[in-house]
Amino acid sequence: MFRGRRRSRVGALEEAPPENPKAAAEPERVLLRGIFEIGRESCDVALGERALRWRRIQPELPAGGTRRDLLGKEESLELEDIFSVKLKRRCWAKHPGRDTLLGITLFICLKEQRNKLKDSTLDLINFSEDHCDIWFRQFKKILEGFTSRPKALKILLNPQSHRKESVQVYYEKVEPLLKLAGIETDVTRSTNALAHSLFGTPHVVTATMHIILGHIRSVDVCTFSSAGKLLRFGFSAMFGFGGRTLALAEKYRWMCPSQRRDFAVIKALAKLKPEDCKISFLLAGCSQNKQERKSQRSPESDCGGHWQTIQGQFLNISIMAIPCPCSVAPRGFAPDTRLHNGSMALRIVRNTTRSEFVKHLKRYSSVKNQFNFPFVETYTIEEVKIHPKSNSNGCSPQEEGGNHTTASEHGFPWNVDGDLMEAASEVHIRLHPRLIRLYGGSLEEMNDCKVACNCI
């Protein structure tokens, strides 16, 4: 954190210098120029259209000394990394209402390490009221020019997440930054497994800074429908082992999340059974423009009949429109997928032994290729239809111990973005490229995320 000292070399404000041939060739126009103390050093500071730049003013050597440049190495700060500005004042406890101007404080976003951001400050120390007022108003004008930054947010909190500390984390770490940035908030408590792939880190401050700075990303969205009826929107889904594991976990909500997850995985592995179903899918890139696709009378004739169909017994089927990294799969369940590349990853795990399936699951937590098994198939698709067959295992509930069936009375269990969805018949999943815009980080630096927010 940058800090200034009480003594300051106060310089008069200078307007931008008149244009000349050299200035005309400069890529950035200087808006203001003046003297401030930064990091306990007097600096020549220039506010440009895109960046704040400063050079340390070095003292002149005594007569007879070696001649040297009076300005040090240039440092800079991109204006887009500033999210708030305040006048810095010192208040006196003995004289309430009377304070001393020290300068200007810029609240900035810094990249701490890969994918991780942090908030910091840069103090521009100058005791002149007029000098600081002009610079302060100019900074406020610049911040108002970032139109992509939110003015108001609807915050969705899952009170059960992060060891039930999410609400406390929000009020201690997130809300202060949002207030500092002048963003109005309305908070509701709801399950929100919206985007595990937006920010590239579980660091809550990083997620907050991406929102404050207006880093908006377009994201592909899937629609889930059955029998011509829209069931929901989503980004990822698992059927088979993934769906049954979540259904089991939902029965033990009294456990803490990690224990509930581990218990459900072990129990589902103990009763590992394949699902007998038919899978029809349309490979990505083979469809034509939207108007041509709408003109097709039969879904099976889309893309000139390039629908592919496979059927058999499958332990797990996953459909991912986003990478879906998490603590158990740091590289993601679909590491080659991106947020808006217009395709989904279809991962099919055919029936195999329990030990081989466990080896496949363990690969997700390592750097090894989790798909390098003879019983695993991968496809890049645009649409898919999953048609499970009732009583696929050929066993009655009593034969399976009386507490495990392939389908419940409400339908087959699906894990859609961490939420349990049940469907009694075929589910049709279709991708809608770049349908929504969300706050998030770089598309090339994705890891894990626990916070997401829709812009309003």
Disulfide bonds with the S-S distance in Angstrom:
none
